[in-house]
Amino acid sequence: MDTTLRQVGQLLLDAVPTMVMLLLLYAIYQNLVRKPLERMLAERRERTEGALQRARADIAASEARTQEYEEKLREARLAIFKAQEARRQQAQQMRAQALDEARKRAQEQIRVARIAVDQDIAQARASLQGEAERLASEIIRTILKPAEAVTGIGGPA
């Protein structure tokens, strides 16, 4: 067993330079590769998260501006609708006024025409009355003439 212990001791003694090299390599790896890599990854993570936060803030601001724009658009549409409604009501009032004026003119023309027709009717009645009287006189004269000739009444004396 003595030889086995010696061989294990020799093996451990021979492994010391490998262990030192391995520890040295680990220290070099830590200082030259791992720490700079972790710093760079942390920096990238910070930049990425910062960019994401800025993007989220930009999106929120954009949504706020979009809502503001939509609100202004709604207000503008409402103002346009109100203006159109006001113009429509004004045009309707103007049409109603024009229609009232046209009705008044038409009623006045009808009134004047009725007066003229009534005057024409009165003239026609007067003319017909005079004509009827003249015709009646002529008919009476015509009827009475033969009677005068037969009876001798009303002749020239």
DSSP file (Angstrom, degrees, kcal/mol; ACC not computed):
  #  RESIDUE AA STRUCTURE BP1 BP2  ACC     N-H-->O    O-->H-N    N-H-->O    O-->H-N    TCO  KAPPA ALPHA  PHI   PSI    X-CA   Y-CA   Z-CA
    1    1 A M     >        0   0    0      0, 0.0     4,-2.5     0, 0.0     5,-0.2   0.000 360.0 360.0 360.0 -26.7    0.0    0.0    0.0
    2    2 A D  H  >  +     0   0    0      1,-0.2     4,-2.4     2,-0.2     5,-0.2   0.893 360.0  50.0 -57.5 -42.6    2.9    2.2    0.5
    3    3 A T  H  > S+     0   0    0      1,-0.2     4,-2.8     2,-0.2    -1,-0.2   0.860 107.8  53.5 -68.8 -34.1    3.6    2.2   -3.1
    4    4 A T  H  > S+     0   0    0      2,-0.2     4,-2.4     1,-0.2    -2,-0.2   0.918 110.2  47.2 -67.7 -40.7    0.1    3.1   -3.9
    5    5 A L  H  X S+     0   0    0     -4,-2.5     4,-2.8     2,-0.2    -2,-0.2   0.898 112.5  49.9 -67.6 -38.5    0.2    6.0   -1.6
    6    6 A R  H  X S+     0   0    0     -4,-2.4     4,-3.2    -5,-0.2     5,-0.2   0.930 110.9  48.9 -63.4 -43.8    3.5    7.1   -3.1
    7    7 A Q  H  X S+     0   0    0     -4,-2.8     4,-2.5     2,-0.2    -2,-0.2   0.898 112.7  47.7 -65.1 -39.1    2.0    6.8   -6.6
    8    8 A V  H  X S+     0   0    0     -4,-2.4     4,-2.5     2,-0.2    -1,-0.2   0.914 113.3  48.7 -67.6 -41.8   -1.0    8.9   -5.5
    9    9 A G  H  X S+     0   0    0     -4,-2.8     4,-2.7     2,-0.2    -2,-0.2   0.922 112.9  47.4 -62.2 -44.0    1.2   11.5   -3.9
   10   10 A Q  H  X S+     0   0    0     -4,-3.2     4,-2.7     1,-0.2    -2,-0.2   0.901 111.7  51.2 -63.9 -39.6    3.4   11.6   -7.0
   11   11 A L  H  X S+     0   0    0     -4,-2.5     4,-1.3    -5,-0.2    -2,-0.2   0.901 112.2  45.9 -65.1 -40.6    0.3   11.9   -9.1
   12   12 A L  H  X S+     0   0    0     -4,-2.5     4,-0.9     2,-0.2    -2,-0.2   0.890 112.7  50.6 -68.7 -38.9   -1.0   14.8   -7.0
   13   13 A L  H >< S+     0   0    0     -4,-2.7     3,-0.6     1,-0.2    -2,-0.2   0.904 111.3  47.7 -65.4 -39.9    2.4   16.4   -7.1
   14   14 A D  H 3X S+     0   0    0     -4,-2.7     4,-0.5     1,-0.2    -1,-0.2   0.780 109.0  55.9 -70.2 -24.8    2.5   16.1  -10.8
   15   15 A A  H 3X S+     0   0    0     -4,-1.3     4,-2.7     1,-0.2    -1,-0.2   0.635  86.5  81.9 -82.7 -14.0   -1.1   17.5  -11.0
   16   16 A V  H <X S+     0   0    0     -4,-0.9     4,-3.1    -3,-0.6     5,-0.3   0.930  91.2  47.8 -60.0 -48.3   -0.1   20.7   -9.1
   17   17 A P  H  > S+     0   0    0      0, 0.0     4,-2.6     0, 0.0    -1,-0.2   0.895 113.3  49.2 -61.8 -34.2    1.3   22.5  -12.1
   18   18 A T  H  X S+     0   0    0     -4,-0.5     4,-2.7     2,-0.2    -2,-0.2   0.898 112.4  48.3 -67.4 -39.5   -1.9   21.5  -14.1
   19   19 A M  H  X S+     0   0    0     -4,-2.7     4,-2.9     2,-0.2     5,-0.2   0.909 112.4  48.0 -66.8 -41.3   -4.0   22.8  -11.2
   20   20 A V  H  X S+     0   0    0     -4,-3.1     4,-2.9     2,-0.2    -2,-0.2   0.926 114.0  47.4 -63.7 -43.6   -2.0   26.0  -11.1
   21   21 A M  H  X S+     0   0    0     -4,-2.6     4,-3.0    -5,-0.3    -2,-0.2   0.902 112.3  49.8 -63.4 -40.4   -2.3   26.3  -14.9
   22   22 A L  H  X S+     0   0    0     -4,-2.7     4,-2.3     2,-0.2    -2,-0.2   0.921 113.0  45.8 -66.3 -42.7   -6.0   25.6  -14.6
   23   23 A L  H  X S+     0   0    0     -4,-2.9     4,-2.5     2,-0.2    -2,-0.2   0.902 114.4  48.8 -64.8 -41.6   -6.5   28.2  -11.9
   24   24 A L  H  X S+     0   0    0     -4,-2.9     4,-2.7     2,-0.2    -2,-0.2   0.920 111.9  48.7 -62.8 -44.3   -4.4   30.7  -13.9
   25   25 A L  H  X S+     0   0    0     -4,-3.0     4,-2.8     1,-0.2    -2,-0.2   0.894 111.2  50.8 -63.4 -39.5   -6.5   30.0  -17.0
   26   26 A Y  H  X S+     0   0    0     -4,-2.3     4,-2.6     2,-0.2    -2,-0.2   0.913 111.3  47.7 -64.1 -42.3   -9.7   30.4  -15.0
   27   27 A A  H  X S+     0   0    0     -4,-2.5     4,-2.5     2,-0.2     5,-0.2   0.911 113.6  47.4 -65.1 -43.1   -8.5   33.8  -13.6
   28   28 A I  H  X>S+     0   0    0     -4,-2.7     4,-3.3     2,-0.2     5,-0.5   0.929 112.4  50.0 -63.3 -44.4   -7.5   34.9  -17.1
   29   29 A Y  I  X>S+     0   0    0     -4,-2.8     5,-2.5    -5,-0.2     4,-2.1   0.923 111.4  49.2 -59.1 -44.8  -10.8   33.8  -18.4
   30   30 A Q  I  <>S+     0   0    0     -4,-2.6     5,-2.4     3,-0.2    -2,-0.2   0.930 119.6  36.8 -60.4 -47.0  -12.6   35.6  -15.7
   31   31 A N  I  <5S+     0   0    0     -4,-2.5    -2,-0.2     3,-0.2    -1,-0.2   0.868 126.9  32.9 -78.3 -38.1  -10.7   38.9  -16.3
   32   32 A L  I  <5S+     0   0    0     -4,-3.3    -3,-0.2    -5,-0.2    -2,-0.2   0.804 134.0  12.1 -92.7 -29.7  -10.4   38.8  -20.0
   33   33 A V  I  X<S+     0   0    0     -4,-2.1     4,-2.2    -5,-0.5    -3,-0.2   0.827 122.0  43.4-114.5 -57.2  -13.5   37.1  -21.2
   34   34 A R  I  ><S+     0   0    0     -5,-2.5     4,-2.9     2,-0.2     5,-0.2   0.931 113.9  44.9 -67.9 -50.3  -16.3   36.7  -18.7
   35   35 A K  H  ><S+     0   0    0     -5,-2.4     4,-2.6    -6,-0.3     5,-0.2   0.938 117.2  44.6 -63.1 -47.7  -16.3   40.1  -16.9
   36   36 A P  H  > S+     0   0    0      0, 0.0     4,-2.8     0, 0.0    -1,-0.2   0.910 114.8  50.5 -61.6 -37.9  -16.1   42.2  -20.1
   37   37 A L  H  X S+     0   0    0     -4,-2.2     4,-2.6     2,-0.2    -2,-0.2   0.920 111.4  47.1 -64.6 -42.7  -18.7   39.9  -21.6
   38   38 A E  H  X S+     0   0    0     -4,-2.9     4,-2.7     2,-0.2    -1,-0.2   0.896 112.9  49.7 -64.6 -40.2  -21.0   40.3  -18.6
   39   39 A R  H  X S+     0   0    0     -4,-2.6     4,-2.8    -5,-0.2    -2,-0.2   0.934 112.6  47.3 -61.7 -45.5  -20.5   44.1  -18.7
   40   40 A M  H  X S+     0   0    0     -4,-2.8     4,-2.6     2,-0.2    -2,-0.2   0.907 113.4  47.7 -65.1 -41.2  -21.3   44.2  -22.4
   41   41 A L  H  X S+     0   0    0     -4,-2.6     4,-2.8     2,-0.2    -1,-0.2   0.899 112.5  49.4 -65.4 -40.7  -24.4   42.1  -21.9
   42   42 A A  H  X S+     0   0    0     -4,-2.7     4,-2.7     2,-0.2    -2,-0.2   0.914 112.1  48.5 -63.7 -41.8  -25.5   44.2  -19.0
   43   43 A E  H  X S+     0   0    0     -4,-2.8     4,-2.9     2,-0.2    -2,-0.2   0.924 112.7  48.0 -63.9 -43.8  -24.9   47.4  -21.1
   44   44 A R  H  X S+     0   0    0     -4,-2.6     4,-3.2     2,-0.2     5,-0.2   0.910 111.2  50.7 -62.5 -41.7  -26.9   45.8  -23.9
   45   45 A R  H  X S+     0   0    0     -4,-2.8     4,-3.2     2,-0.2     5,-0.3   0.927 112.1  47.4 -61.7 -44.3  -29.7   44.8  -21.6
   46   46 A E  H  X S+     0   0    0     -4,-2.7     4,-2.9     2,-0.2    -2,-0.2   0.924 114.4  46.6 -62.6 -44.1  -29.8   48.4  -20.2
   47   47 A R  H  X S+     0   0    0     -4,-2.9     4,-3.0     2,-0.2    -2,-0.2   0.924 114.8  46.8 -64.2 -43.5  -29.8   49.8  -23.7
   48   48 A T  H  X S+     0   0    0     -4,-3.2     4,-2.9     2,-0.2    -2,-0.2   0.937 115.5  44.9 -64.3 -47.1  -32.5   47.4  -24.9
   49   49 A E  H  X S+     0   0    0     -4,-3.2     4,-2.8    -5,-0.2    -2,-0.2   0.898 114.4  49.8 -64.8 -38.6  -34.6   48.0  -21.8
   50   50 A G  H  X S+     0   0    0     -4,-2.9     4,-2.9    -5,-0.3    -2,-0.2   0.919 111.9  48.1 -62.7 -43.1  -34.1   51.8  -22.2
   51   51 A A  H  X S+     0   0    0     -4,-3.0     4,-2.9     2,-0.2    -2,-0.2   0.913 112.3  49.3 -64.6 -40.4  -35.0   51.5  -25.8
   52   52 A L  H  X S+     0   0    0     -4,-2.9     4,-2.9     2,-0.2    -2,-0.2   0.916 112.1  48.1 -63.5 -42.5  -38.1   49.5  -24.9
   53   53 A Q  H  X S+     0   0    0     -4,-2.8     4,-2.7     2,-0.2    -2,-0.2   0.917 113.3  47.4 -63.9 -42.9  -39.0   52.0  -22.3
   54   54 A R  H  X S+     0   0    0     -4,-2.9     4,-3.0     2,-0.2    -2,-0.2   0.912 112.4  50.2 -63.7 -40.9  -38.5   54.9  -24.7
   55   55 A A  H  X S+     0   0    0     -4,-2.9     4,-2.8     2,-0.2    -2,-0.2   0.921 111.4  48.1 -63.2 -42.6  -40.5   53.0  -27.3
   56   56 A R  H  X S+     0   0    0     -4,-2.9     4,-2.7     2,-0.2    -2,-0.2   0.915 113.0  48.1 -62.9 -41.6  -43.3   52.5  -24.8
   57   57 A A  H  X S+     0   0    0     -4,-2.7     4,-2.7     2,-0.2    -2,-0.2   0.914 112.6  48.9 -64.4 -41.9  -43.2   56.1  -23.9
   58   58 A D  H  X S+     0   0    0     -4,-3.0     4,-2.8     2,-0.2    -2,-0.2   0.902 111.6  49.5 -63.9 -40.3  -43.3   57.1  -27.6
   59   59 A I  H  X S+     0   0    0     -4,-2.8     4,-2.9     2,-0.2    -2,-0.2   0.926 111.8  48.3 -64.3 -43.6  -46.2   54.7  -28.1
   60   60 A A  H  X S+     0   0    0     -4,-2.7     4,-2.5     2,-0.2    -2,-0.2   0.921 113.6  46.9 -62.2 -43.4  -48.1   56.2  -25.2
   61   61 A A  H  X S+     0   0    0     -4,-2.7     4,-2.8     2,-0.2    -2,-0.2   0.910 112.5  50.6 -64.4 -40.7  -47.4   59.8  -26.4
   62   62 A S  H  X S+     0   0    0     -4,-2.8     4,-2.7     2,-0.2    -2,-0.2   0.913 110.5  48.5 -63.1 -42.9  -48.4   58.7  -29.9
   63   63 A E  H  X S+     0   0    0     -4,-2.9     4,-2.7     2,-0.2    -1,-0.2   0.900 111.3  50.6 -63.8 -39.6  -51.7   57.3  -28.6
   64   64 A A  H  X S+     0   0    0     -4,-2.5     4,-2.5     2,-0.2    -2,-0.2   0.927 112.5  46.1 -63.2 -43.9  -52.3   60.4  -26.6
   65   65 A R  H  X S+     0   0    0     -4,-2.8     4,-3.0     2,-0.2    -2,-0.2   0.883 111.6  52.6 -65.3 -37.2  -51.7   62.5  -29.7
   66   66 A T  H  X S+     0   0    0     -4,-2.7     4,-2.9     2,-0.2    -2,-0.2   0.923 110.7  46.7 -63.9 -43.7  -53.9   60.2  -31.7
   67   67 A Q  H  X S+     0   0    0     -4,-2.7     4,-2.4     2,-0.2    -2,-0.2   0.907 113.2  49.4 -63.6 -40.6  -56.7   60.6  -29.2
   68   68 A E  H  X S+     0   0    0     -4,-2.5     4,-2.6     2,-0.2    -2,-0.2   0.922 112.2  48.2 -62.8 -44.1  -56.2   64.3  -29.2
   69   69 A Y  H  X S+     0   0    0     -4,-3.0     4,-2.7     2,-0.2    -2,-0.2   0.919 111.9  49.3 -62.0 -44.3  -56.3   64.4  -33.0
   70   70 A E  H  X S+     0   0    0     -4,-2.9     4,-2.6     2,-0.2    -1,-0.2   0.882 110.9  50.2 -64.1 -37.6  -59.5   62.2  -33.0
   71   71 A E  H  X S+     0   0    0     -4,-2.4     4,-2.7     2,-0.2    -2,-0.2   0.928 112.2  46.5 -65.3 -44.9  -61.1   64.6  -30.5
   72   72 A K  H  X S+     0   0    0     -4,-2.6     4,-2.9     2,-0.2    -2,-0.2   0.896 112.3  51.6 -63.1 -38.5  -60.2   67.6  -32.6
   73   73 A L  H  X S+     0   0    0     -4,-2.7     4,-2.7     2,-0.2    -2,-0.2   0.915 110.1  48.4 -64.1 -43.0  -61.5   65.7  -35.6
   74   74 A R  H  X S+     0   0    0     -4,-2.6     4,-2.6     2,-0.2    -2,-0.2   0.923 112.8  48.4 -61.1 -44.2  -64.8   65.0  -33.8
   75   75 A E  H  X S+     0   0    0     -4,-2.7     4,-2.7     2,-0.2    -2,-0.2   0.910 111.9  49.2 -63.2 -42.0  -65.0   68.7  -32.8
   76   76 A A  H  X S+     0   0    0     -4,-2.9     4,-2.7     2,-0.2    -2,-0.2   0.914 111.9  48.4 -64.4 -42.1  -64.3   69.8  -36.3
   77   77 A R  H  X S+     0   0    0     -4,-2.7     4,-2.9     2,-0.2    -2,-0.2   0.912 112.1  49.5 -63.3 -41.3  -66.9   67.4  -37.7
   78   78 A L  H  X S+     0   0    0     -4,-2.6     4,-2.9     2,-0.2    -2,-0.2   0.917 111.4  48.9 -63.3 -42.7  -69.4   68.6  -35.1
   79   79 A A  H  X S+     0   0    0     -4,-2.7     4,-2.7     2,-0.2    -2,-0.2   0.913 112.6  48.1 -63.3 -41.8  -68.6   72.3  -36.0
   80   80 A I  H  X S+     0   0    0     -4,-2.7     4,-3.0     2,-0.2    -2,-0.2   0.926 112.2  49.2 -63.8 -43.8  -69.1   71.5  -39.7
   81   81 A F  H  X S+     0   0    0     -4,-2.9     4,-2.9     2,-0.2    -2,-0.2   0.922 112.0  48.4 -61.6 -43.5  -72.3   69.7  -39.0
   82   82 A K  H  X S+     0   0    0     -4,-2.9     4,-2.7     2,-0.2    -2,-0.2   0.915 112.5  48.5 -63.0 -42.1  -73.5   72.6  -36.9
   83   83 A A  H  X S+     0   0    0     -4,-2.7     4,-2.8     2,-0.2    -2,-0.2   0.924 113.1  47.6 -63.7 -43.5  -72.5   75.1  -39.7
   84   84 A Q  H  X S+     0   0    0     -4,-3.0     4,-2.8     2,-0.2    -2,-0.2   0.916 112.4  49.6 -62.9 -41.9  -74.3   72.9  -42.3
   85   85 A E  H  X S+     0   0    0     -4,-2.9     4,-2.7    -5,-0.2    -2,-0.2   0.911 111.4  49.0 -63.3 -41.9  -77.4   72.7  -40.1
   86   86 A A  H  X S+     0   0    0     -4,-2.7     4,-2.7     2,-0.2    -2,-0.2   0.926 113.1  46.9 -63.6 -44.2  -77.3   76.5  -39.6
   87   87 A R  H  X S+     0   0    0     -4,-2.8     4,-2.9     2,-0.2    -2,-0.2   0.903 112.5  50.6 -63.5 -39.7  -77.0   77.0  -43.4
   88   88 A R  H  X S+     0   0    0     -4,-2.8     4,-2.6     2,-0.2    -2,-0.2   0.922 112.3  46.1 -64.5 -43.5  -79.8   74.5  -44.0
   89   89 A Q  H  X S+     0   0    0     -4,-2.7     4,-2.7     2,-0.2    -2,-0.2   0.902 113.2  49.6 -65.4 -40.0  -82.1   76.2  -41.5
   90   90 A Q  H  X S+     0   0    0     -4,-2.7     4,-2.7     2,-0.2    -2,-0.2   0.929 112.5  47.0 -63.8 -44.1  -81.2   79.6  -43.0
   91   91 A A  H  X S+     0   0    0     -4,-2.9     4,-2.8     1,-0.2    -2,-0.2   0.896 112.1  51.0 -64.0 -38.6  -81.9   78.3  -46.5
   92   92 A Q  H  X S+     0   0    0     -4,-2.6     4,-2.5     2,-0.2    -2,-0.2   0.905 111.1  47.9 -65.1 -40.7  -85.2   76.8  -45.3
   93   93 A Q  H  X S+     0   0    0     -4,-2.7     4,-2.8     2,-0.2    -2,-0.2   0.913 112.1  49.3 -64.5 -42.0  -86.2   80.1  -43.7
   94   94 A M  H  X S+     0   0    0     -4,-2.7     4,-3.0     2,-0.2    -2,-0.2   0.917 111.8  48.8 -63.5 -41.8  -85.3   81.9  -46.9
   95   95 A R  H  X S+     0   0    0     -4,-2.8     4,-2.9     2,-0.2    -2,-0.2   0.913 111.7  49.5 -62.0 -42.0  -87.4   79.4  -48.9
   96   96 A A  H  X S+     0   0    0     -4,-2.5     4,-2.7     2,-0.2    -2,-0.2   0.910 112.5  47.2 -64.3 -41.5  -90.2   79.9  -46.4
   97   97 A Q  H  X S+     0   0    0     -4,-2.8     4,-2.9     2,-0.2    -2,-0.2   0.928 113.4  47.9 -63.8 -44.8  -90.0   83.6  -46.8
   98   98 A A  H  X S+     0   0    0     -4,-3.0     4,-2.7     1,-0.2    -2,-0.2   0.904 112.7  49.3 -63.1 -39.8  -89.8   83.4  -50.5
   99   99 A L  H  X S+     0   0    0     -4,-2.9     4,-2.8     2,-0.2    -2,-0.2   0.913 111.3  49.1 -65.3 -42.5  -92.8   81.0  -50.5
  100  100 A D  H  X S+     0   0    0     -4,-2.7     4,-2.9     2,-0.2    -2,-0.2   0.925 112.8  47.6 -61.4 -44.2  -94.8   83.4  -48.2
  101  101 A E  H  X S+     0   0    0     -4,-2.9     4,-2.8     2,-0.2    -2,-0.2   0.916 112.5  49.1 -62.9 -42.2  -93.9   86.3  -50.5
  102  102 A A  H  X S+     0   0    0     -4,-2.7     4,-2.9     2,-0.2    -2,-0.2   0.909 111.9  49.0 -64.2 -40.7  -94.9   84.3  -53.6
  103  103 A R  H  X S+     0   0    0     -4,-2.8     4,-3.3     2,-0.2     5,-0.2   0.926 111.8  49.0 -62.3 -44.6  -98.2   83.3  -51.8
  104  104 A K  H  X S+     0   0    0     -4,-2.9     4,-2.7     2,-0.2    -2,-0.2   0.929 113.3  46.3 -61.5 -44.7  -98.9   86.9  -50.9
  105  105 A R  H  X S+     0   0    0     -4,-2.8     4,-2.9     2,-0.2    -2,-0.2   0.923 114.4  48.1 -62.8 -42.8  -98.2   88.1  -54.5
  106  106 A A  H  X S+     0   0    0     -4,-2.9     4,-2.9     2,-0.2    -2,-0.2   0.922 112.5  48.4 -64.3 -42.8 -100.4   85.2  -55.9
  107  107 A Q  H  X S+     0   0    0     -4,-3.3     4,-2.8     2,-0.2    -1,-0.2   0.898 112.6  49.0 -63.4 -39.2 -103.2   86.1  -53.4
  108  108 A E  H  X S+     0   0    0     -4,-2.7     4,-3.0    -5,-0.2    -2,-0.2   0.919 112.2  47.8 -65.0 -42.8 -102.9   89.7  -54.4
  109  109 A Q  H  X S+     0   0    0     -4,-2.9     4,-3.0     2,-0.2    -2,-0.2   0.902 112.9  49.0 -64.4 -39.4 -103.0   88.8  -58.1
  110  110 A I  H  X S+     0   0    0     -4,-2.9     4,-2.9     2,-0.2    -2,-0.2   0.920 111.9  49.0 -64.2 -42.1 -106.0   86.6  -57.4
  111  111 A R  H  X S+     0   0    0     -4,-2.8     4,-2.5     2,-0.2    -2,-0.2   0.933 114.0  45.2 -62.0 -46.0 -107.7   89.4  -55.5
  112  112 A V  H  X S+     0   0    0     -4,-3.0     4,-2.7     1,-0.2    -2,-0.2   0.911 113.9  49.8 -63.6 -42.0 -107.0   91.9  -58.3
  113  113 A A  H  X S+     0   0    0     -4,-3.0     4,-3.1     2,-0.2    -2,-0.2   0.899 110.6  49.8 -64.7 -39.7 -108.1   89.3  -60.9
  114  114 A R  H  X S+     0   0    0     -4,-2.9     4,-3.6     2,-0.2    -2,-0.2   0.913 111.1  49.4 -64.0 -41.6 -111.3   88.7  -58.9
  115  115 A I  H  X S+     0   0    0     -4,-2.5     4,-2.8     2,-0.2    -2,-0.2   0.937 113.2  46.7 -61.5 -44.8 -112.0   92.4  -58.7
  116  116 A A  H  X S+     0   0    0     -4,-2.7     4,-2.9     2,-0.2    -2,-0.2   0.916 114.6  47.0 -63.3 -42.1 -111.4   92.6  -62.5
  117  117 A V  H  X S+     0   0    0     -4,-3.1     4,-3.1     2,-0.2    -2,-0.2   0.928 112.3  49.9 -64.8 -43.3 -113.6   89.6  -63.1
  118  118 A D  H  X S+     0   0    0     -4,-3.6     4,-2.8     2,-0.2    -2,-0.2   0.910 112.5  47.6 -60.4 -41.3 -116.3   91.1  -60.8
  119  119 A Q  H  X S+     0   0    0     -4,-2.8     4,-3.1     2,-0.2     5,-0.2   0.917 112.7  48.7 -64.4 -42.8 -116.0   94.4  -62.7
  120  120 A D  H  X S+     0   0    0     -4,-2.9     4,-3.0     2,-0.2    -2,-0.2   0.906 112.5  48.9 -62.6 -40.1 -116.3   92.6  -66.0
  121  121 A I  H  X S+     0   0    0     -4,-3.1     4,-3.2     2,-0.2    -2,-0.2   0.924 112.2  48.2 -64.8 -43.3 -119.3   90.6  -64.7
  122  122 A A  H  X S+     0   0    0     -4,-2.8     4,-3.0     2,-0.2    -2,-0.2   0.923 114.4  45.9 -62.9 -43.4 -120.9   93.9  -63.5
  123  123 A Q  H  X S+     0   0    0     -4,-3.1     4,-3.4     2,-0.2     5,-0.2   0.923 113.7  48.9 -64.1 -42.6 -120.2   95.5  -66.8
  124  124 A A  H  X S+     0   0    0     -4,-3.0     4,-3.5    -5,-0.2    -2,-0.2   0.919 112.9  47.7 -63.6 -41.9 -121.5   92.5  -68.7
  125  125 A R  H  X S+     0   0    0     -4,-3.2     4,-3.4     2,-0.2    -2,-0.2   0.933 114.4  46.4 -62.4 -45.3 -124.6   92.4  -66.5
  126  126 A A  H  X S+     0   0    0     -4,-3.0     4,-2.8     2,-0.2     5,-0.2   0.934 115.8  45.7 -62.8 -43.7 -125.1   96.2  -67.0
  127  127 A S  H  X S+     0   0    0     -4,-3.4     4,-2.8    -5,-0.2    -2,-0.2   0.930 115.9  45.9 -64.3 -44.4 -124.6   95.7  -70.7
  128  128 A L  H  X S+     0   0    0     -4,-3.5     4,-3.4    -5,-0.2    -2,-0.2   0.878 111.9  52.3 -65.5 -36.9 -126.9   92.6  -70.8
  129  129 A Q  H  X S+     0   0    0     -4,-3.4     4,-2.7     2,-0.2    -2,-0.2   0.941 113.2  43.7 -63.3 -47.0 -129.5   94.5  -68.7
  130  130 A G  H  X S+     0   0    0     -4,-2.8     4,-2.5     2,-0.2    -2,-0.2   0.916 116.6  46.7 -63.2 -42.5 -129.4   97.4  -71.2
  131  131 A E  H  X S+     0   0    0     -4,-2.8     4,-3.2    -5,-0.2    -2,-0.2   0.896 112.1  51.1 -66.3 -39.9 -129.4   95.0  -74.1
  132  132 A A  H  X S+     0   0    0     -4,-3.4     4,-2.9     2,-0.2    -2,-0.2   0.905 111.6  47.6 -64.3 -40.5 -132.3   93.0  -72.5
  133  133 A E  H  X S+     0   0    0     -4,-2.7     4,-2.7     2,-0.2    -2,-0.2   0.915 113.7  47.1 -65.4 -42.3 -134.2   96.2  -72.0
  134  134 A R  H  X S+     0   0    0     -4,-2.5     4,-2.5     2,-0.2    -2,-0.2   0.926 115.1  45.9 -64.4 -44.2 -133.6   97.3  -75.6
  135  135 A L  H  X S+     0   0    0     -4,-3.2     4,-3.1     2,-0.2     5,-0.2   0.907 112.3  51.1 -65.9 -39.7 -134.5   93.9  -76.9
  136  136 A A  H  X S+     0   0    0     -4,-2.9     4,-2.7    -5,-0.2    -2,-0.2   0.922 111.6  47.8 -61.9 -42.6 -137.6   93.8  -74.7
  137  137 A S  H  X S+     0   0    0     -4,-2.7     4,-2.8     2,-0.2    -2,-0.2   0.906 113.5  47.6 -63.0 -41.7 -138.6   97.2  -76.0
  138  138 A E  H  X S+     0   0    0     -4,-2.5     4,-2.8     2,-0.2    -2,-0.2   0.901 112.4  48.7 -67.8 -40.2 -138.0   96.1  -79.5
  139  139 A I  H  X S+     0   0    0     -4,-3.1     4,-2.8     2,-0.2     5,-0.2   0.922 113.0  48.1 -64.5 -42.8 -140.0   92.9  -79.0
  140  140 A I  H  X S+     0   0    0     -4,-2.7     4,-3.1     2,-0.2     5,-0.2   0.919 113.4  47.9 -64.0 -42.6 -142.8   94.8  -77.4
  141  141 A R  H  X S+     0   0    0     -4,-2.8     4,-1.9     2,-0.2    -2,-0.2   0.909 112.7  48.3 -63.8 -41.1 -142.8   97.3  -80.3
  142  142 A T  H  < S+     0   0    0     -4,-2.8    -2,-0.2     2,-0.2    -1,-0.2   0.909 116.4  42.8 -66.9 -40.1 -142.7   94.5  -82.8
  143  143 A I  H  X S+     0   0    0     -4,-2.8     4,-0.9     1,-0.2    -2,-0.2   0.898 117.7  45.7 -72.1 -40.3 -145.6   92.7  -81.1
  144  144 A L  H  X S+     0   0    0     -4,-3.1     4,-2.4    -5,-0.2     5,-0.2   0.746  98.3  72.2 -78.4 -22.3 -147.6   95.8  -80.5
  145  145 A K  H  X S+     0   0    0     -4,-1.9     4,-2.4     2,-0.2    -1,-0.2   0.937  98.7  45.2 -60.9 -50.5 -147.1   97.2  -84.0
  146  146 A P  H  > S+     0   0    0      0, 0.0     4,-1.9     0, 0.0    -1,-0.2   0.887 113.2  52.2 -64.3 -32.3 -149.4   94.7  -85.7
  147  147 A A  H  X S+     0   0    0     -4,-0.9     4,-2.5     2,-0.2     5,-0.3   0.887 109.6  49.1 -69.0 -35.4 -151.9   95.3  -83.0
  148  148 A E  H  X S+     0   0    0     -4,-2.4     4,-2.4     1,-0.2     5,-0.2   0.882 109.6  52.1 -67.9 -38.9 -151.8   99.0  -83.5
  149  149 A A  H  < S+     0   0    0     -4,-2.4    -1,-0.2    -5,-0.2    -2,-0.2   0.886 113.7  43.3 -67.2 -35.4 -152.2   98.6  -87.2
  150  150 A V  H  < S+     0   0    0     -4,-1.9    -2,-0.2    -5,-0.2    -1,-0.2   0.928 125.5  31.4 -76.1 -45.6 -155.3   96.4  -86.7
  151  151 A T  H  < S-     0   0    0     -4,-2.5    -2,-0.2    -5,-0.2    -3,-0.2   0.726  96.7-132.6 -87.5 -23.3 -156.9   98.6  -84.0
  152  152 A G    ><  +     0   0    0     -4,-2.4     3,-0.8    -5,-0.3     2,-0.3   0.632  55.9 143.2  80.1  13.2 -155.7  101.9  -85.1
  153  153 A I  T 3   +     0   0    0     -6,-0.3    -1,-0.3    -5,-0.2    -2,-0.1  -0.616  63.3  15.4 -86.2 143.5 -154.6  102.8  -81.7
  154  154 A G  T 3  S+     0   0    0     -2,-0.3    -1,-0.2     1,-0.2    -6,-0.1   0.664  90.4 142.1  72.3  17.7 -151.5  104.7  -81.2
  155  155 A G    <   -     0   0    0     -3,-0.8     2,-0.4     1,-0.1    -1,-0.2  -0.230  65.4 -76.4 -80.3 177.3 -151.3  105.8  -84.8
  156  156 A P              0   0    0      0, 0.0    -1,-0.1     0, 0.0     0, 0.0  -0.607 360.0 360.0 -74.7 130.2 -150.1  109.2  -85.9
  157  157 A A              0   0    0     -2,-0.4    -2,-0.0    -3,-0.1    -3,-0.0   0.397 360.0 360.0-102.9 360.0 -152.9  111.6  -85.4
